[in-house]
């Protein structure tokens, strides 16, 4: 497992983001697939169900989407919320932290996906359009080349993956409950080897201040 720290600059502070990643075989994630349980949870409790092309019932199974790839690089991004002491409202600390993690991880992993000829499994439902055409039933996806399915949407149990591969618990939160940290998990499926030097070079080219943990 590789560990990085990098700086995410905001107008009010420099936030330290932790990045851990590990290389496993693409097949090794198949035991974490549970589409039936996910479908029930999504259908009963998520507003994106059948309202986004990136979400169930439109998303494929992991065991199907991973067939063309040998390797899976799993990335864990997280940051401690004590760094947001300048924000008074507890829930806003979570929202700002999540915004930083999701935007930075999406930008980094999309670039790595491109350089490794891979396929990214995102950290959340697609956010490319203000309103998905799936919801309005107007047409098919307007940006199919950019659409990416999330790990959850293809049936993967992300909580178990985070624990088993990183010994990292994904913490829940509410408006009144601020956890110690916030986390996102994402994956790249590829047939290539992503060398550490490639990630270092990527950070340098993106102007990201980083160091190895």
N, C-alpha and C positions, 0 to 999 in steps of 0.2 A: 504494500500500500504506500502511495506517495502522499505527502502532505505539503500544502502551500499556505501561505498567508498573503493576501493582497489588500491594497487600500482602495476603498470606494469613496471618492470625494463627494461630499454634498455641500450645499451652501453654508451649512452650519457646523460641519465636523468632518473629520476623516475617520471613516468606519473600517475597522479591520474585519475582513471576511476570511473565514477558514475554508479551504478547499482540500478535500481528500478524494483520491480516486484509486480504483483498482481494476485490473484487467482480469476477466474471467472468460470462459468459453460461452458463446451465445446460448448453447444448449443448457448450461448450468442454471439459467434463470427460468427455464420451463417449469420446474417444480413449484415455482412461486406464482404460477398462473392459476387463477380461480375465477373464471368468467361468469359462472352461474351466480356466485355470491356477489360479485361486483355488479352484475346486471340488476339484481334485486335492490342493492343499496342505491344505485344510480336512479333507477326507475322510481323508487319510493322517496328519495330524499334529495335529489339534485335537480336544480332548475335547468341545467344544461342538457338533460336527457332528451334526446330526439329534437333538440333545439340548436345543436352544433354538429357540423360534419365531423369534427374531431372526437366526438363523444359517442358512447353507446346510444342506439344500437348500430351506428354506422361504422364504428371502429373495428378493425380486425383483431383476431387473437394474436397474442405474442408468439405462440408456437407456429403461426403461419407467417407473420411478418419477419421472423428471425431466421427462416429457413435458408436464405441466401447468404447468411453471414456466419463467419467462424468465431469472431471475437465480440465481446461486449465490454465496453469501458463504462463503469458506473461511477458517477461523480456526485459527491455530497458537498453542498455549499451550506455554511451556517454562520451566524454571527450572534454574539452575546448582546442582549438587549440593555445591559447596563451602560452601554456606550451611548444610549439615546436619552441620557439624563436631562438634556436640554428640552425634551418634549414632556410637557406636563401631563397630558392625557394618556393613561395606560394603553388604551386601544389604538391610539395614534402611533405609539411606539411600534406596535406590531405591524400596522399598515405600512409605515415607512420602511421598517426592516424587510418586510416581504417584498415591497416594491424594489428595493435595492437588490435583494437576492435574485428575484425573478428576472429583472432586466439584465443584470450583469451575467447571470448564468446563461440566459438565452443568447446573449450576444457572443459569449465565449464559446459555447458549445456549438452554435450554428457555424462559427468559423472553423472550429475543429472538424465538424462534420464535412465541410467543404474540402478541407485539406486532406482528409483521410478517405474520401470517396465513400462515406458511410451514410447512415440514416440515424437521425436523432429521435429519441423518445423524450418528449418535453417534460417540464415539471408541472404543467397545469394545462387546462383546456386552451384551445387556440384563442389568441387575442388579436389576430391580424385585422379583423374588421370590427367596426363599432357595433354592428348587428349582423349576425351570421344569416346568410340567405336560407339556411336550413330552417330557421325559426319562422321566417316569413313565407317559406315555401315558394319563393319566386323562381329559383333556378338552382343549379348545382353550385358547388364551391367556386367562389370568384377568384381564389388564389390557390389552386390545387398544387402548384409546384412548391409553394411555401408552407402549406399546411403540414403540421406534424402532430401525430398522436402522442398523448401523454402515456407514461408508464402505467398509470391507473386505468386509462381507457382501453388498453390492450389486455387488461386482466391481471396485471402484476400487483402483488401485495408489497407495496413500497415500505411499509412499516417493518415487515419481516426482513426485507432486503437490507435496510439500514442497520438493523440490529445484527444480522448474521455476518455482514461483510465489514461493517465499521464499528460495531458495538456502540451504536448511536441511537438513542431513543428519540423518536419524533414526538415532540411535546404538543399537546392540544392547548387551545387558548380560547378566551371569550373576552367580552368587553371589560370585564372586571378582573380577569385573571391573566396576568402577564407572566409567561414562562421565562426561564433563564436564557433561552436562546430560540431563534427561529431557524428553520432548515428547509432546503429544497433538494430533491434528488432527481437526477437526470441521467440519461444513458446514450452512448453512441454505439451502434452496431456497425461493424466494419470487417473487412477481410485483411486490412493492413495493420501494421504495428505502429501505434502512436508513441514515438520515443519522447523521453523527458525533454530533450533538446527542442523538440517541436513545440511543446507547450511553453517552454521558456521564451522561445523566439516569438511565439504568438503574443505573449504578454508584452514583450518589448515593442513589437510592432503596433500594438493597441495602446501603447503609452500607459500600461498598468504597472504601478509600483508593487513589486512582489518580492518574496523571499521564501526559501525552503524552511519548513518547520523542523 
